[in-house]
Amino acid sequence: MIDQAWIIEIFSHLENGNPQVFFEHVSDDVVWEVTGTHPLAGRLYIKTRLHYWNHLKIK
């Protein structure tokens, strides 16, 4: 069942440095939009690119 607790659990893997578990729940045909005017802004259509971007440390 998808509820707030489930969503928090899934995203906690990103927070805790375990993106592999998070991306197991991301559809292969995901379209992800990163807003803003920074170099990472734009639309991503490939799950593997999202996984790569997640490893970047933005401070």
C-alpha positions as CSV (number, residue, x, y, z in Angstrom):
1,M,0.0,0.0,0.0
2,I,1.3,3.4,-0.9
3,D,1.0,5.9,1.9
4,Q,3.0,8.6,3.5
5,A,5.1,6.2,5.6
6,W,6.0,4.2,2.5
7,I,7.1,7.3,0.6
8,I,9.2,8.5,3.5
9,E,10.8,5.0,3.8
10,I,11.7,4.9,0.0
11,F,13.2,8.4,0.0
12,S,15.1,7.8,3.2
13,H,17.4,5.5,1.2
14,L,18.6,8.6,-0.7
15,E,19.1,10.5,2.5
16,N,21.1,7.6,4.0
17,G,23.4,7.1,1.0
18,N,21.7,4.0,-0.3
19,P,20.4,5.1,-3.7
20,Q,20.3,1.5,-5.1
21,V,17.3,0.7,-3.0
22,F,15.5,3.9,-3.9
23,F,16.0,3.3,-7.7
24,E,14.6,-0.2,-7.4
25,H,11.2,1.6,-6.9
26,V,11.7,4.0,-9.9
27,S,10.1,2.9,-13.2
28,D,12.4,2.3,-16.1
29,D,10.5,4.8,-18.2
30,V,10.5,7.6,-15.7
31,V,10.6,11.3,-16.7
32,W,12.2,13.3,-14.0
33,E,12.2,17.1,-14.1
34,V,14.8,19.1,-12.2
35,T,13.8,22.7,-11.8
36,G,16.0,25.7,-11.6
37,T,18.7,27.4,-13.6
38,H,21.7,25.4,-12.5
39,P,23.6,22.9,-14.7
40,L,21.6,19.9,-13.5
41,A,18.2,21.6,-14.4
42,G,16.2,20.0,-17.2
43,R,14.3,16.8,-18.0
44,L,15.8,13.3,-17.7
45,Y,14.3,10.4,-19.5
46,I,16.6,7.6,-18.6
47,K,16.7,6.0,-15.2
48,T,20.4,5.4,-15.3
49,R,21.1,9.1,-15.8
50,L,19.1,9.8,-12.6
51,H,21.1,7.2,-10.8
52,Y,24.3,9.0,-11.9
53,W,23.0,12.4,-10.9
54,N,22.1,11.1,-7.5
55,H,25.8,10.4,-6.8
56,L,26.7,14.1,-7.4
57,K,27.2,16.1,-4.3
58,I,25.6,19.5,-4.6
59,K,26.5,21.9,-1.8
